[in-house]
Amino acid sequence: MTQYSPTRRLLGAAFAALAIVSLSACGSDDTEKSADTSADTTTTTAAEHGEHGEHEGPHVLASTSWVGAIAKLAGAHDVTVVAPSNLQHPPDYDPKPSDLAKAADADFVLLAGFEGFATRLKEAAGSDAEVITVEPAYAPDKIEAQVQELAAKWGTEEHSAEHFEEYRAAYEKASEATKSAIAGATPVVVAQAYVAEWAVFAGLTPAGVYGEMNMPTPDDVAKLVALKPAFVFENSHMPMGADLVSASGATKVELVNFPGDDLDMMKVIETNQATITKALAGK
């Protein structure tokens, strides 16, 4: 089990203050461009999860709410999220020096690696916090090994195992209900790369994907239109399919990609389940 230094925690605030001064000196005015990107970061604590008394465990700094939700499934209760969850695409957030300074008091820094601020966050963590890259997803089989590895580092295996099995059961129940609701329907679906897993959730195989790295080119759109999609699964947090929807005449199904401030992945599942069922089954 990882040991967490009380001395390091006591000094964290001082390190954070020094980091703010240092980062402010080398930062630019671009770090505070708009009201949206100056929103408060998210912090979840043991008390917010209904626990009492002093909480033992790591202080985790997560890049986004999706990464933070993975940490929560792994048993972390003290989670601070850098990018506000109310942004359209949180990985594009431009952190303020005060956001990056929080890495000075973190035991672990978790990120997905595709955030625009990933390099700056790693640098801010210095040598004190362990930086871990995770691959966020919703399907239990895609995240189980990562959750187990994190729980083993944090000594939260028992707590994590219980809650992960609850999550798996709820996910599978929602998936089966969605499949049942659209039983007999085999529409052609194309999807933005990061929401393609929701087609599988509904028992469908996406005929094509778009936007994994960049906006689809006219040639990409033409190839996808040739597949004659009936539905386009669009990423509401990273919309890229407007031209495809227009050119194909397909129905756009907007799906959520990032959890809210509560870091509750099941709420995302319930929302997307309802959206898919309404679109594909008319319910």
ChimeraX attribute file (.defattr): number of C-alpha atoms within 10 A of each C-alpha:
attribute: neighborCount
match mode: 1-to-1
recipient: residues
	/A:1	9
	/A:2	11
	/A:3	11
	/A:4	14
	/A:5	9
	/A:6	9
	/A:7	8
	/A:8	15
	/A:9	16
	/A:10	11
	/A:11	12
	/A:12	18
	/A:13	15
	/A:14	13
	/A:15	17
	/A:16	21
	/A:17	15
	/A:18	14
	/A:19	20
	/A:20	20
	/A:21	14
	/A:22	13
	/A:23	17
	/A:24	16
	/A:25	10
	/A:26	8
	/A:27	13
	/A:28	11
	/A:29	8
	/A:30	10
	/A:31	15
	/A:32	15
	/A:33	11
	/A:34	10
	/A:35	7
	/A:36	13
	/A:37	20
	/A:38	17
	/A:39	13
	/A:40	14
	/A:41	19
	/A:42	21
	/A:43	20
	/A:44	18
	/A:45	15
	/A:46	17
	/A:47	13
	/A:48	12
	/A:49	10
	/A:50	7
	/A:51	11
	/A:52	9
	/A:53	7
	/A:54	8
	/A:55	13
	/A:56	14
	/A:57	18
	/A:58	21
	/A:59	22
	/A:60	27
	/A:61	32
	/A:62	29
	/A:63	27
	/A:64	29
	/A:65	32
	/A:66	27
	/A:67	23
	/A:68	33
	/A:69	24
	/A:70	26
	/A:71	25
	/A:72	25
	/A:73	27
	/A:74	28
	/A:75	27
	/A:76	27
	/A:77	24
	/A:78	22
	/A:79	25
	/A:80	24
	/A:81	27
	/A:82	30
	/A:83	27
	/A:84	24
	/A:85	24
	/A:86	18
	/A:87	15
	/A:88	17
	/A:89	19
	/A:90	22
	/A:91	24
	/A:92	14
	/A:93	23
	/A:94	20
	/A:95	23
	/A:96	21
	/A:97	22
	/A:98	16
	/A:99	21
	/A:100	22
	/A:101	26
	/A:102	25
	/A:103	30
	/A:104	28
	/A:105	23
	/A:106	24
	/A:107	23
	/A:108	21
	/A:109	27
	/A:110	24
	/A:111	26
	/A:112	17
	/A:113	16
	/A:114	13
	/A:115	19
	/A:116	14
	/A:117	19
	/A:118	17
	/A:119	11
	/A:120	12
	/A:121	25
	/A:122	20
	/A:123	12
	/A:124	22
	/A:125	22
	/A:126	12
	/A:127	10
	/A:128	14
	/A:129	20
	/A:130	14
	/A:131	22
	/A:132	14
	/A:133	14
	/A:134	17
	/A:135	14
	/A:136	19
	/A:137	19
	/A:138	22
	/A:139	18
	/A:140	16
	/A:141	10
	/A:142	12
	/A:143	17
	/A:144	19
	/A:145	11
	/A:146	18
	/A:147	22
	/A:148	19
	/A:149	13
	/A:150	21
	/A:151	23
	/A:152	17
	/A:153	14
	/A:154	22
	/A:155	20
	/A:156	20
	/A:157	17
	/A:158	13
	/A:159	14
	/A:160	22
	/A:161	18
	/A:162	12
	/A:163	15
	/A:164	21
	/A:165	14
	/A:166	11
	/A:167	18
	/A:168	17
	/A:169	13
	/A:170	14
	/A:171	21
	/A:172	14
	/A:173	12
	/A:174	20
	/A:175	21
	/A:176	13
	/A:177	15
	/A:178	22
	/A:179	21
	/A:180	14
	/A:181	18
	/A:182	21
	/A:183	13
	/A:184	9
	/A:185	12
	/A:186	12
	/A:187	16
	/A:188	17
	/A:189	24
	/A:190	29
	/A:191	28
	/A:192	25
	/A:193	17
	/A:194	20
	/A:195	23
	/A:196	24
	/A:197	19
	/A:198	23
	/A:199	17
	/A:200	14
	/A:201	22
	/A:202	22
	/A:203	18
	/A:204	18
	/A:205	18
	/A:206	22
	/A:207	16
	/A:208	18
	/A:209	19
	/A:210	22
	/A:211	19
	/A:212	11
	/A:213	8
	/A:214	8
	/A:215	15
	/A:216	20
	/A:217	13
	/A:218	11
	/A:219	9
	/A:220	14
	/A:221	19
	/A:222	15
	/A:223	13
	/A:224	23
	/A:225	20
	/A:226	9
	/A:227	14
	/A:228	16
	/A:229	22
	/A:230	18
	/A:231	21
	/A:232	27
	/A:233	28
	/A:234	28
	/A:235	25
	/A:236	17
	/A:237	19
	/A:238	19
	/A:239	16
	/A:240	19
	/A:241	22
	/A:242	13
	/A:243	14
	/A:244	24
	/A:245	20
	/A:246	12
	/A:247	13
	/A:248	19
	/A:249	15
	/A:250	19
	/A:251	17
	/A:252	20
	/A:253	19
	/A:254	18
	/A:255	26
	/A:256	18
	/A:257	24
	/A:258	26
	/A:259	21
	/A:260	18
	/A:261	19
	/A:262	17
	/A:263	26
	/A:264	18
	/A:265	22
	/A:266	16
	/A:267	14
	/A:268	18
	/A:269	23
	/A:270	14
	/A:271	12
	/A:272	21
	/A:273	21
	/A:274	15
	/A:275	18
	/A:276	24
	/A:277	18
	/A:278	15
	/A:279	15
	/A:280	20
	/A:281	16
	/A:282	10
	/A:283	11
